[in-house]
Amino acid sequence: MKTLPRIRTEHLDLVPATVKILESDLHDHARLARLLDARVPFAWPPGGMNDEVLTEFIRMATEKTDPFFAGWYWVLDTPVAEDRVLVGCGGIASALNMPETVLVGYAVLDEYQGRGYATDAIRHLIPGIFADRRITRIVATTWPDHGASIRVLEKNGFVCTGITLPGQGLEDGTIGYMLEKRG
């Protein structure tokens, strides 16, 4: 995994997911809180971020098997907030059988959904993703009934590509979205 930039948005501090942070997420949330300088809610992790996924991320980061693998932990950090709190995460990985393409994924804890954090984070990640000259498109998949996730993608310029076929998405029956680099 290459050295990733820390990204600040109006509400979020997007902290690069190092191997140490990923291992702490898997084994020691107290250490994760220290590394992020943020409170880790009891409900952490959000849906989709289970032990199997984290173990695979750790493997990919350690073995450097995916040249595009990168991730960030999303910490809510605003002047009006009582404390810094971990609210979500997101990242990219190579899309299978699609050169110059990365797959973006993201998740937000239920209690922090509907506040624009995912839209904000993805909006700020896109320029950094496309700064890598090897990447010309970003794809994502979501379930047809996940309206909030669809809105995140559409607000960030992604275009629906339709129902994914077996082997195209993370799971059959999802719908695909794509954003291509301009210029």
HELIX and SHEET records of a PDB file:
HELIX    1   1 VAL A   19  HIS A   27  1                                   9    
HELIX    2   2 HIS A   29  LEU A   36  1                                   8    
HELIX    3   3 ASP A   51  GLU A   63  1                                  13    
HELIX    4   4 ASP A  110  TYR A  112  5                                   3    
HELIX    5   5 TYR A  117  PHE A  130  1                                  14    
HELIX    6   6 GLY A  147  LYS A  155  1                                   9    
SHEET    1   A 8 ILE A   7  ARG A   8  0                                        
SHEET    2   A 8 LEU A  12  PRO A  16 -1                                        
SHEET    3   A 8 ALA A  70  LEU A  76 -1                                        
SHEET    4   A 8 VAL A  85  SER A  94 -1                                        
SHEET    5   A 8 THR A 101  VAL A 108 -1                                        
SHEET    6   A 8 ARG A 137  THR A 142  1                                        
SHEET    7   A 8 ILE A 175  GLU A 180 -1                                        
SHEET    8   A 8 VAL A 159  ILE A 163 -1                                        
END                                                                             
